[in-house]
């Protein structure tokens, strides 16, 4: 008597459709291609905002783009100092009374 085998699974006649959200991919591609107008449009019109996107932008050397995502004034201050945007750093410092502003500026080259 032959051994019993499990039932075979039938394959559907129509393949399943899988939807993929390409927003993050398109965003990163536009960033790497320096299409900053497209990047800013995506920032304003999508749900890309998050700590991981901000960290990604910083790690890839785009702190000035990350500034557009950030609402927290301390984080804005740090990003502004990193990219040399002293005006934004000063605004953030004034909002949150960051007293180390002058100390940080003295340790960075202000041009």
C-alpha positions in Angstrom: 0.0 0.0 0.0 1.5 3.4 -1.0 2.4 6.0 1.6 -0.1 8.7 1.9 1.0 12.2 0.8 -0.5 15.5 1.8 -2.9 17.0 -0.6 -1.4 19.2 -3.2 -2.2 22.9 -3.1 -4.0 24.2 -6.2 -2.5 27.2 -7.8 -5.0 30.0 -8.6 -5.5 30.7 -12.2 -5.1 34.5 -11.7 -1.9 35.7 -10.0 -2.4 37.9 -6.9 -1.8 41.6 -7.4 0.6 43.1 -4.9 0.7 46.8 -4.5 4.0 48.4 -3.5 4.3 51.9 -2.2 7.3 53.4 -4.0 7.3 56.7 -2.2 10.4 56.1 -0.2 12.3 54.7 -3.2 11.4 57.6 -5.4 12.3 60.0 -2.6 15.7 58.5 -2.1 16.4 58.4 -5.9 15.4 62.0 -6.3 17.7 62.9 -3.4 20.6 61.1 -4.8 20.0 62.7 -8.2 19.9 66.1 -6.5 16.4 66.8 -7.7 15.7 69.0 -4.6 12.5 70.5 -5.9 11.0 67.1 -6.3 12.3 66.1 -2.8 10.7 69.2 -1.2 7.4 68.5 -2.9 7.5 64.9 -1.6 8.3 66.2 1.9 5.3 68.6 1.9 2.9 66.2 0.3 3.5 62.8 1.9 3.8 60.9 5.1 7.6 60.3 4.8 8.2 62.3 8.0 9.8 60.3 10.7 13.0 59.8 12.7 14.3 57.2 10.2 14.0 59.6 7.3 15.7 62.4 9.3 18.6 60.0 10.2 18.8 58.8 6.6 19.2 62.4 5.4 21.8 63.2 8.0 23.8 60.0 7.2 23.8 60.8 3.5 25.0 64.4 4.1 21.7 66.3 3.6 21.1 68.0 6.9 19.7 71.0 5.1 16.9 68.8 3.6 16.2 67.2 7.0 15.5 70.7 8.3 12.3 70.7 6.3 11.0 67.7 8.2 11.8 68.7 11.7 9.5 70.6 14.0 11.4 70.1 17.2 13.5 73.2 17.8 16.4 71.5 19.5 16.8 69.1 16.6 16.4 72.0 14.1 19.1 73.8 16.0 21.5 70.8 15.7 20.8 70.3 12.0 21.2 74.0 11.3 24.6 74.1 13.0 25.6 70.9 11.1 24.8 72.4 7.7 26.0 75.9 8.6 22.6 77.6 8.5 23.3 80.1 11.3 20.0 82.0 10.8 17.9 78.9 11.4 20.1 77.9 14.3 19.6 81.4 15.9 15.8 81.2 15.4 15.7 77.8 17.0 17.9 79.0 19.9 15.7 82.0 20.5 12.6 79.8 20.5 14.0 77.4 23.1 16.4 79.6 24.8 19.4 77.4 23.9 22.1 79.1 25.8 24.9 77.2 24.2 24.4 78.8 20.8 27.4 81.1 21.0 29.6 78.2 22.4 28.6 76.0 19.4 29.2 78.8 16.9 32.6 79.4 18.4 33.5 75.8 17.8 32.3 75.8 14.1 33.5 78.0 11.3 30.8 80.6 10.7 31.1 82.0 7.1 
